[in-house]
Amino acid sequence: MTTPWGERVLARFPEDPRDRLRAWDASDEYLLRHLADRQVPLSGTVVVVGDRWGALVTALAEHRPAQITDSWLGQEATRANLARNGVGPGAVRLLTTQDPPPERIDVLLVRVPKSLALLEDQLLRLAPAVHGDTVVVGTGMVKEIHTSTLNLFERILGPTRTSLAEKKARLVFCTPNPASVRPDNPWPYRYTLPGDVGPVSGRTVVNHAGVFCADRLDIGTRFFLKHLPAGRDGGRVVDLGCGNGVLGTAMALADPRAEVLFVDESFQAVASAEATYRENGAPGHAEFRVGDGLSGVPAGSVDLVLNNPPFHSHQATTDATARRMFAGARRALRPGGELWVIGNRHLGYHVQLRRLFGNSRVVASDPKFVVLRAVRR
């Protein structure tokens, strides 16, 4: 990536030679050019929110910024990119969306996230640290910045306007008004499940901002809940890509002897899963882990994996995440262990599962979704 401060060599994490997606885009470049062209003072506390693969903080490392991210993979990419460019590990303060934010912010740079809820939560959490002289600049691709995005900046921080578009990217300029009355933070959000979804019927779900379908049960998970494995007696169960943890909580309620591991690369998701599990007083033993799928789980140590894999990486459609999840599940499962997957019918996951496991069986289907079962031989 070419920046006003020189070239930076960047990669996504984990590195995959088949992945043609870059670790930055035109909106990152636009923001960096703006900071240099306008000579924005960067001597105070610089905070970068939502830096997807560490491109922004790697470029700005000499100013010792803080990065706030919801992505474990993004944070690991940042560490790798800093090292790749000869930046020491202490140059950038790495924070998650679950950590207390800095007490004072002089420059706030926001990579607009796909989730408006996550943007709302983060702006409300950061607003007390913003003062009248804070420089606030957001950035994103044109298709990511909507009227609702601008309204959110204005409602929480102060008057907001946008730049002209360049290379399909746009900047957001916000002038903080410390005297403005901010709304209360509605996150995390709680809702009650319907009465026809098995062991979790009528139970409470807790969702932190940014977690998929934060204010309701999505139709895919609803279908999966009606077709979960039954009649099991204990064993180690993984809710892989757990989101709010409703699948793993359902298994824990149905089988008190089960040991359930909730894992996701989103800090918000794992916090949601733990809150959902605790809220419902699920019996048995549970573990909550933020990380890269099952990479930290010993091989041959798991009896059952439940998986509703994402098929987007930010704005890009890709099956790379699903492929890695399936491969990780096969490695972690004991012989005879099972992977249960739900997905849209058109995604063709059965082909990948047959190639990897040598088998795939349809457990249930409807016009939109299919639940598949693969067994580790």
Backbone torsions as a table, in degrees:
resi	resn	phi	psi	omega
1	MET	NA	130.8	177.0
2	THR	-89.1	126.2	179.6
3	THR	-125.4	165.8	176.6
4	PRO	-62.5	-13.1	-178.6
5	TRP	-109.4	15.1	177.4
6	GLY	116.3	-178.5	-179.1
7	GLU	-81.0	143.8	174.0
8	ARG	-127.9	134.3	177.3
9	VAL	-96.6	120.9	-171.5
10	LEU	-130.8	151.2	175.6
11	ALA	-147.5	154.3	172.0
12	ARG	-75.2	173.2	178.4
13	PHE	-134.3	138.1	-9.5
14	PRO	-71.6	151.8	-178.7
15	GLU	-68.2	134.5	-179.9
16	ASP	-137.3	116.2	-178.0
17	PRO	-61.0	-19.3	179.0
18	ARG	-83.8	-13.3	-177.2
19	ASP	-83.0	115.4	-178.9
20	ARG	-92.3	0.3	-178.1
21	LEU	-78.4	138.1	-179.5
22	ARG	-82.0	164.7	178.6
23	ALA	-90.8	11.1	176.0
24	TRP	-155.0	169.3	175.0
25	ASP	-143.7	-173.6	-174.6
26	ALA	-63.5	-27.4	-179.5
27	SER	-70.8	-34.7	174.5
28	ASP	-64.0	-45.2	-179.6
29	GLU	-64.0	-40.3	-179.3
30	TYR	-61.4	-45.6	-179.7
31	LEU	-62.6	-45.1	-178.7
32	LEU	-64.5	-40.0	176.8
33	ARG	-62.5	-41.7	179.7
34	HIS	-60.6	-45.5	-179.4
35	LEU	-60.0	-40.2	-179.0
36	ALA	-74.6	-45.7	-176.6
37	ASP	-64.5	-38.4	-179.3
38	ARG	-89.8	0.6	179.9
39	GLN	50.1	48.6	178.1
40	VAL	-62.5	125.5	-179.5
41	PRO	-66.2	127.7	-177.2
42	LEU	-118.7	26.0	-176.9
43	SER	-84.6	-17.7	179.5
44	GLY	-88.0	-155.1	179.4
45	THR	-81.8	113.7	-179.8
46	VAL	-101.6	126.1	179.0
47	VAL	-121.2	129.8	179.2
48	VAL	-115.4	119.8	-177.6
49	VAL	-106.4	131.5	173.2
50	GLY	76.4	20.5	177.8
51	ASP	-64.9	107.0	-162.7
52	ARG	-66.8	-43.1	-179.7
53	TRP	-129.5	17.3	176.3
54	GLY	85.6	10.7	-178.4
55	ALA	-62.2	-42.9	-175.0
56	LEU	-69.8	-47.7	-177.7
57	VAL	-72.3	-27.4	175.3
58	THR	-66.0	-41.6	178.2
59	ALA	-66.8	-33.2	-174.5
60	LEU	-101.9	14.7	-170.7
61	ALA	-57.6	-32.6	-178.3
62	GLU	-64.5	-17.4	178.9
63	HIS	-95.5	6.9	174.1
64	ARG	53.0	57.4	-179.1
65	PRO	-76.3	167.0	168.9
66	ALA	-106.6	137.3	176.8
67	GLN	-109.4	133.2	175.2
68	ILE	-117.9	121.0	-176.9
69	THR	-138.6	152.6	173.1
70	ASP	-95.8	-4.4	-171.7
71	SER	-107.2	120.3	174.4
72	TRP	-63.8	-41.0	179.0
73	LEU	-64.1	-40.6	177.0
74	GLY	-62.9	-38.4	179.2
75	GLN	-68.1	-41.0	177.2
76	GLU	-66.4	-37.8	175.6
77	ALA	-60.5	-40.3	178.7
78	THR	-61.6	-47.3	178.9
79	ARG	-57.8	-45.8	-178.5
80	ALA	-65.9	-40.6	-178.9
81	ASN	-69.8	-36.0	175.3
82	LEU	-62.1	-46.7	179.2
83	ALA	-64.2	-40.0	-178.9
84	ARG	-60.6	-29.5	-178.8
85	ASN	-103.5	17.0	173.8
86	GLY	72.7	24.5	179.8
87	VAL	-95.8	130.4	179.8
88	GLY	-65.3	154.0	-174.8
89	PRO	-64.6	-19.8	-178.5
90	GLY	-91.3	-0.1	-174.9
91	ALA	-73.1	-29.1	-178.0
92	VAL	-122.0	130.4	176.9
93	ARG	-86.2	116.0	-175.7
94	LEU	-97.1	116.0	-179.9
95	LEU	-122.1	157.0	174.5
96	THR	-107.3	169.4	178.3
97	THR	-66.5	-12.7	178.6
98	GLN	-95.7	-6.6	179.8
99	ASP	-86.2	153.1	172.6
100	PRO	-61.3	133.8	-178.9
101	PRO	-76.4	166.0	175.3
102	PRO	-57.2	150.7	-176.9
103	GLU	-77.5	-23.6	178.9
104	ARG	-139.5	136.7	179.5
105	ILE	-128.2	124.2	178.9
106	ASP	-98.9	-30.7	174.9
107	VAL	-134.6	121.8	179.7
108	LEU	-116.4	115.8	-179.8
109	LEU	-112.1	125.1	-172.7
110	VAL	-121.9	115.4	169.5
111	ARG	-82.9	108.8	-171.8
112	VAL	-60.0	123.8	-178.5
113	PRO	-82.1	166.1	176.6
114	LYS	-65.5	-34.0	-177.1
115	SER	-89.1	117.8	176.0
116	LEU	-66.0	-32.8	178.3
117	ALA	-63.2	-42.6	179.3
118	LEU	-64.6	-39.8	176.9
119	LEU	-61.9	-44.4	178.9
120	GLU	-58.7	-49.6	-178.5
121	ASP	-60.4	-45.4	-177.4
122	GLN	-68.2	-41.5	178.4
123	LEU	-64.1	-39.2	178.4
124	LEU	-67.3	-36.1	178.5
125	ARG	-71.1	-32.7	-176.5
126	LEU	-89.4	-20.6	-174.0
127	ALA	-53.4	-41.3	-180.0
128	PRO	-61.5	-22.3	-179.0
129	ALA	-89.6	-8.7	-179.4
130	VAL	-88.5	138.3	179.7
131	HIS	-121.1	178.9	-173.6
132	GLY	-62.4	-25.1	-179.4
133	ASP	-99.8	4.5	179.1
134	THR	-65.7	132.8	174.0
135	VAL	-86.9	120.6	-179.2
136	VAL	-118.5	119.4	178.5
137	VAL	-134.1	125.9	172.9
138	GLY	-103.6	161.2	178.3
139	THR	-148.4	150.0	178.4
140	GLY	-178.7	169.1	173.6
141	MET	-73.7	154.7	-176.3
142	VAL	-53.0	-41.4	-178.2
143	LYS	-69.7	-10.1	-179.9
144	GLU	-97.5	-14.1	-175.6
145	ILE	-110.9	117.8	-176.1
146	HIS	-121.2	174.8	175.4
147	THR	-57.9	-37.8	178.8
148	SER	-63.8	-33.2	176.7
149	THR	-63.5	-48.3	-179.3
150	LEU	-65.3	-39.7	178.8
151	ASN	-61.1	-35.9	-179.5
152	LEU	-67.0	-46.6	175.8
153	PHE	-56.6	-46.1	-175.6
154	GLU	-67.2	-40.7	-177.6
155	ARG	-67.7	-32.9	-174.6
156	ILE	-97.0	-40.0	-173.6
157	LEU	-109.9	-46.2	-177.2
158	GLY	157.2	-174.6	-177.1
159	PRO	-50.8	137.1	-171.5
160	THR	-135.5	141.7	174.7
161	ARG	-144.1	169.7	179.8
162	THR	-118.0	164.6	176.0
163	SER	-90.0	174.9	166.1
164	LEU	-70.2	156.3	179.6
165	ALA	-81.4	141.9	173.3
166	GLU	-134.1	124.7	-179.2
167	LYS	51.2	40.8	179.2
168	LYS	64.5	21.7	175.2
169	ALA	-116.3	157.3	-177.9
170	ARG	-144.1	150.5	175.3
171	LEU	-107.8	154.6	177.2
172	VAL	-119.7	124.5	179.2
173	PHE	-110.7	127.2	-177.7
174	CYS	-128.5	132.4	177.1
175	THR	-103.4	108.4	-174.7
176	PRO	-62.6	141.2	174.6
177	ASN	-122.4	93.5	-175.9
178	PRO	-60.1	-20.3	-178.3
179	ALA	-82.8	-10.0	-177.0
180	SER	-68.5	148.7	178.5
181	VAL	-88.9	117.6	-177.6
182	ARG	-90.2	148.5	175.1
183	PRO	-71.4	160.8	173.8
184	ASP	-69.3	151.7	178.9
185	ASN	-79.2	117.4	-178.0
186	PRO	-79.9	-2.5	-175.8
187	TRP	-102.9	144.0	1.7
188	PRO	-73.4	156.9	-175.7
189	TYR	-107.6	139.1	179.5
190	ARG	-116.6	141.5	173.3
191	TYR	-146.9	160.5	-177.5
192	THR	-98.8	134.9	179.7
193	LEU	-75.5	154.1	177.5
194	PRO	-66.7	174.5	-173.1
195	GLY	-93.0	10.7	-176.3
196	ASP	-126.7	34.8	-177.2
197	VAL	-122.3	39.7	172.8
198	GLY	72.1	-142.6	-172.5
199	PRO	-60.1	-22.2	-178.4
200	VAL	-98.4	10.9	179.1
201	SER	-56.3	129.9	178.5
202	GLY	74.4	3.1	-178.9
203	ARG	-83.9	170.1	-177.9
204	THR	-100.3	135.4	174.2
205	VAL	-108.4	137.9	177.3
206	VAL	-113.5	123.4	-178.4
207	ASN	-122.2	121.8	167.2
208	HIS	-78.9	158.9	-176.6
209	ALA	-60.3	140.7	176.1
210	GLY	95.4	-12.9	178.6
211	VAL	-78.4	142.0	-174.4
212	PHE	-53.7	133.0	-179.6
213	CYS	50.6	63.2	-171.8
214	ALA	-70.1	-21.4	-174.3
215	ASP	-114.1	7.7	-179.6
216	ARG	-165.2	165.3	176.2
217	LEU	-81.1	122.1	-179.8
218	ASP	-72.1	154.7	-170.7
219	ILE	-68.9	-29.4	177.6
220	GLY	-66.8	-47.6	178.5
221	THR	-64.1	-38.5	178.1
222	ARG	-58.9	-43.8	178.5
223	PHE	-65.0	-42.6	-180.0
224	PHE	-61.5	-42.4	-178.5
225	LEU	-59.9	-27.6	-179.2
226	LYS	-82.5	-6.3	-174.9
227	HIS	-134.5	30.6	178.8
228	LEU	-73.3	156.9	177.4
229	PRO	-56.9	138.6	-179.5
230	ALA	-123.3	163.4	175.4
231	GLY	73.6	17.7	177.8
232	ARG	-82.8	155.0	-178.5
233	ASP	-130.1	82.8	179.1
234	GLY	82.2	-160.8	-178.6
235	GLY	99.6	171.0	-178.5
236	ARG	-98.9	120.6	-176.1
237	VAL	-115.6	138.2	177.5
238	VAL	-117.7	127.5	168.8
239	ASP	-95.1	94.9	-171.3
240	LEU	-89.1	121.8	-170.9
241	GLY	70.1	54.2	-162.6
242	CYS	-66.4	-22.1	-175.4
243	GLY	55.5	-128.8	-179.1
244	ASN	-80.8	2.7	172.6
245	GLY	80.7	14.0	-174.9
246	VAL	-68.4	-32.8	179.2
247	LEU	-68.2	-48.6	179.1
248	GLY	-64.6	-36.6	177.6
249	THR	-65.4	-39.0	177.5
250	ALA	-61.7	-42.6	178.5
251	MET	-66.1	-38.0	178.9
252	ALA	-65.6	-38.7	178.6
253	LEU	-70.3	-36.3	-179.2
254	ALA	-74.9	-30.0	-176.6
255	ASP	-135.7	90.3	-177.0
256	PRO	-59.5	-18.2	-178.8
257	ARG	-86.0	-8.5	-178.2
258	ALA	-71.3	144.9	170.0
259	GLU	-102.8	119.5	-172.3
260	VAL	-112.0	128.0	173.5
261	LEU	-106.4	122.7	175.2
262	PHE	-100.9	124.1	-178.3
263	VAL	-137.9	138.6	178.2
264	ASP	-157.9	157.0	177.2
265	GLU	-87.1	-4.4	179.2
266	SER	-96.9	124.8	176.9
267	PHE	-63.9	-37.1	177.9
268	GLN	-64.1	-40.4	-178.3
269	ALA	-65.4	-46.5	-178.1
270	VAL	-66.0	-37.3	174.5
271	ALA	-62.7	-38.6	177.8
272	SER	-65.5	-44.5	-178.9
273	ALA	-61.5	-43.5	179.3
274	GLU	-65.4	-40.7	179.4
275	ALA	-65.2	-40.3	178.4
276	THR	-64.4	-44.6	179.6
277	TYR	-61.4	-48.1	-178.9
278	ARG	-66.6	-39.0	-177.5
279	GLU	-59.2	-33.3	-174.4
280	ASN	-100.0	7.8	174.9
281	GLY	55.5	38.5	-178.2
282	ALA	-62.9	137.2	179.9
283	PRO	-78.7	177.2	175.3
284	GLY	82.3	-169.0	-176.1
285	HIS	-105.5	137.4	178.2
286	ALA	-135.4	148.3	176.4
287	GLU	-130.0	143.0	-176.3
288	PHE	-125.2	121.9	-171.5
289	ARG	-135.6	131.3	171.7
290	VAL	-97.2	125.5	-178.9
291	GLY	178.6	-169.4	-177.2
292	ASP	-90.8	82.4	178.2
293	GLY	55.9	-130.3	-176.5
294	LEU	-100.0	19.1	-175.1
295	SER	-61.7	-27.5	-179.3
296	GLY	-96.8	5.4	-177.5
297	VAL	-94.9	131.1	-179.4
298	PRO	-58.5	144.1	179.1
299	ALA	-63.1	142.2	176.0
300	GLY	65.9	31.2	-175.5
301	SER	-116.0	3.9	-171.6
302	VAL	-123.8	143.1	179.8
303	ASP	-97.7	-31.3	-175.4
304	LEU	-149.4	133.7	174.4
305	VAL	-121.5	127.7	173.7
306	LEU	-105.9	133.8	-172.3
307	ASN	-147.9	126.9	171.0
308	ASN	-120.6	82.5	-168.6
309	PRO	-71.8	144.0	173.8
310	PRO	-74.4	152.7	175.0
311	PHE	-122.9	23.7	172.0
312	HIS	-129.8	144.0	167.7
313	SER	-119.2	99.1	-168.8
314	HIS	56.9	-117.5	-177.3
315	GLN	-92.4	-6.4	-175.4
316	ALA	-92.2	137.5	174.8
317	THR	-88.5	127.5	-176.3
318	THR	-157.7	148.0	175.3
319	ASP	-101.4	10.7	-176.4
320	ALA	-61.4	-41.5	-179.1
321	THR	-65.2	-43.6	178.6
322	ALA	-61.1	-44.9	-179.7
323	ARG	-58.8	-42.8	-179.6
324	ARG	-69.0	-37.5	177.5
325	MET	-64.0	-44.1	-179.6
326	PHE	-63.7	-43.2	179.6
327	ALA	-64.8	-40.5	177.7
328	GLY	-64.4	-38.6	178.6
329	ALA	-64.4	-43.9	-179.8
330	ARG	-59.9	-42.0	179.8
331	ARG	-65.5	-39.9	-174.4
332	ALA	-79.1	-24.2	-176.2
333	LEU	-73.9	144.7	169.9
334	ARG	-73.7	159.0	170.8
335	PRO	-55.1	129.1	-174.6
336	GLY	90.7	-10.6	177.0
337	GLY	-70.2	157.5	-171.2
338	GLU	-124.5	141.5	169.8
339	LEU	-109.0	122.9	175.4
340	TRP	-110.5	126.9	-174.1
341	VAL	-128.1	139.3	168.4
342	ILE	-116.3	143.4	177.5
343	GLY	-162.0	165.6	172.2
344	ASN	-62.2	140.9	-175.5
345	ARG	-56.0	-37.5	-173.3
346	HIS	-71.6	-11.9	-177.1
347	LEU	-74.9	-19.5	174.9
348	GLY	64.8	38.3	-179.1
349	TYR	-62.7	-25.6	-178.7
350	HIS	-59.4	-32.2	179.3
351	VAL	-66.0	-46.2	179.4
352	GLN	-64.5	-41.0	-178.4
353	LEU	-66.3	-41.2	178.0
354	ARG	-64.1	-38.7	178.5
355	ARG	-65.7	-37.8	-174.4
356	LEU	-86.8	-43.6	-175.5
357	PHE	-99.3	-18.0	-174.5
358	GLY	83.0	2.9	-179.9
359	ASN	-161.3	157.0	175.0
360	SER	-165.6	129.3	-179.2
361	ARG	-125.4	140.4	176.2
362	VAL	-79.7	120.8	176.6
363	VAL	-85.7	-43.4	-179.5
364	ALA	-159.7	155.5	178.1
365	SER	-155.1	157.7	170.0
366	ASP	-140.2	-176.8	-176.6
367	PRO	-59.1	-20.3	-175.9
368	LYS	-109.8	-39.7	-171.1
369	PHE	-119.9	158.7	174.1
370	VAL	-139.0	136.1	173.4
371	VAL	-102.4	123.9	-176.3
372	LEU	-115.6	149.6	178.7
373	ARG	-128.4	126.6	175.3
374	ALA	-123.5	140.6	-176.6
375	VAL	-112.6	133.4	176.7
376	ARG	-76.1	115.6	-179.4
377	ARG	-83.6	NA	NA
